[in-house]
Amino acid sequence: MDFSQATPVASRIGWQSPAPVPDGYRFNHFLEASRGRLRAHGLDLAAFFEISPSPGRGLPAEAMPSPLEIAFLPNIRAQVAAMVRCFRRAIDDVGYPAPFHFAFASKANTAEEVVRSTLAAGAHHEMSSDVDVEIARRMIRTGLLPPDRMVLANGFKGPGSAYARNLVALRAEHPRVIPILEDAAELEAFTGSGVDFEFGIRFRRPREEQGVADRDSRFGVNEAEVRRLAARIDETPGSRFVLLHAMFGSASSDEEAFVDALEPGLDLYARLGQSHPHLRFFDFGGGVPGRTTLDRSFDYDRFARLLLHRVLALCAAHGTKPPALIGEFGRYTVSEHAAHLFRIITVKENGSELPWYLVNGSIMTSFPDTWALGEHFICLPLNHLDRPFRRVRLGGITCDRDDVYPPRGSSLPLFLPDLDASDLGETPLYLGFFSVGAYQEMLGGVRGSKHCVLPEATEILIDDDGEGGFRCDILPGHTTEDVLHNLGYGRTARVGAARTTAPVPMG
Ligand SMILES: Cc1ncc(COP(=O)(O)O)c(C=O)c1O
């Protein structure tokens, strides 16, 4: 993830009025109010916490514990398909003479079910570190990563690194492994290996041309270095320079600004094109936003058309054949598929400006970008949508002052059903954070021990069963014993015993 990104200014993160939500109201393309309850992708989410005599086909009948994480896998496949369609339309409209390739930037969410879903949707695969190589190998073994798929290897992979060594081994199993060099020194790790490679190079714009946030980026090499490295690659038997990578590096809500920021990379591609016979891919990296709030979203169709027009113009100016385009989509692919559901454990009116609604979990450990970057996500109640609302603040149950939502410093309003603590005994209030599927879980840690020793929540993976119903996998949350074990309790007695027989020398 690029921490230098400018946080998009969100304005709508939920319901924004004291009035009840009208029945049938659509918050966005997958969230809708229905008889006082929230439906996401058509599912009544509050029903997960109730015993249901007739759940939808394949959905659990038993009440699930809260907090609860939901991964809705059909959404991932739909996102891939939608972007592929979007570029196909643009290619037809513009008359662009080369293809578009969708790659999933797996750092956004590397869970098995996520990677499996992107590959099932036909995505190429982008990776960034050594463990990723083993993930790719497993996907190859299961047939999900067939030989025609590109494996784009970003990240630092210098000579002697386990990552580079394993990429060489992977190349022996898979014909389309493309290391994208971050640094000139990385080439040696592959050229001496005895295995043929196609290479990419990551271009870094001159310091003065970069936005303030990216100015001192450690990624990529400058134009002179791209030229030297490309020449060295093409002079080396068994090596070909095929791809130029130029990433904007920030989730932008402005399609034009995004394409403008890619222009130096596109221009370099156009100028290099004629002298490098194998060069055929321009990889614009990540940064295409997902829809994490309810605001006007990025116009993907407009972006694709603007990008194709710009590439055509620059390539025409330099007499270069337009490249096949690769996008590495992280947040776009996986933001929307995940939600995290909590119960409000109490309402506390303690003289603070707004009443506190406290959730039975941690906001800051579940969504680290809220406190680290001041980012916003969609937050809506799952029930009581037909009651009056009031403006509130949410607090997690850790002892941390940053464990709040909206994030500290945010002035965005959050409205939830107007209940007091005594109402909650009779009828619980549940709420969900939506579009949290990119980076949040990876940054917060999957199944690790967390702040204030809160256990990992139960997770339910929902997929369609191909016959109009669902298939659910329930991954139980951590027990107290799991957390203690994770933190080394239970080992203490053994360690203590070992120390008495072999004391560690002091000083
Ligand atoms: C090289 C590279 N490609 C793709 C991505 C994915 O970016 P995003 O999640 O904005 O699509 C990143 C994120 O940092 C990246 O570093």
The ligand as an SDF file (V2000), in Angstrom:
LIG
                    3D

 16 16  0  0  0  0  0  0  0  0999 V2000
    3.2480   -1.7150   -7.3960 C   0  0  0  0  0  0  0  0  0  0  0  0
    1.8490   -1.6400   -6.9050 C   0  0  0  0  0  0  0  0  0  0  0  0
    0.8630   -2.0490   -7.7180 N   0  0  0  0  0  0  0  0  0  0  0  0
   -0.4240   -2.0070   -7.3280 C   0  0  0  0  0  0  0  0  0  0  0  0
   -0.7690   -1.5270   -6.0770 C   0  0  0  0  0  0  0  0  0  0  0  0
   -2.2090   -1.5050   -5.6940 C   0  0  0  0  0  0  0  0  0  0  0  0
   -2.6890   -0.2520   -5.4970 O   0  0  0  0  0  0  0  0  0  0  0  0
   -4.2580   -0.0190   -5.3010 P   0  0  0  0  0  0  0  0  0  0  0  0
   -4.6750   -0.8030   -4.1410 O   0  0  0  0  0  0  0  0  0  0  0  0
   -4.3440    1.4440   -5.1000 O   0  0  0  0  0  0  0  0  0  0  0  0
   -4.9180   -0.4820   -6.5570 O   0  0  0  0  0  0  0  0  0  0  0  0
    0.2270   -1.0610   -5.2050 C   0  0  0  0  0  0  0  0  0  0  0  0
   -0.1250   -0.5390   -3.8650 C   0  0  0  0  0  0  0  0  0  0  0  0
    0.6390    0.0100   -3.1230 O   0  0  0  0  0  0  0  0  0  0  0  0
    1.5740   -1.1280   -5.6160 C   0  0  0  0  0  0  0  0  0  0  0  0
    2.5660   -0.7190   -4.8330 O   0  0  0  0  0  0  0  0  0  0  0  0
  1  2  1  0
  2  3  1  0
  2 15  2  0
  3  4  2  0
  4  5  1  0
  5  6  1  0
  5 12  2  0
  6  7  1  0
  7  8  1  0
  8  9  2  0
  8 10  1  0
  8 11  1  0
 12 13  1  0
 12 15  1  0
 13 14  2  0
 15 16  1  0
M  END
$$$$
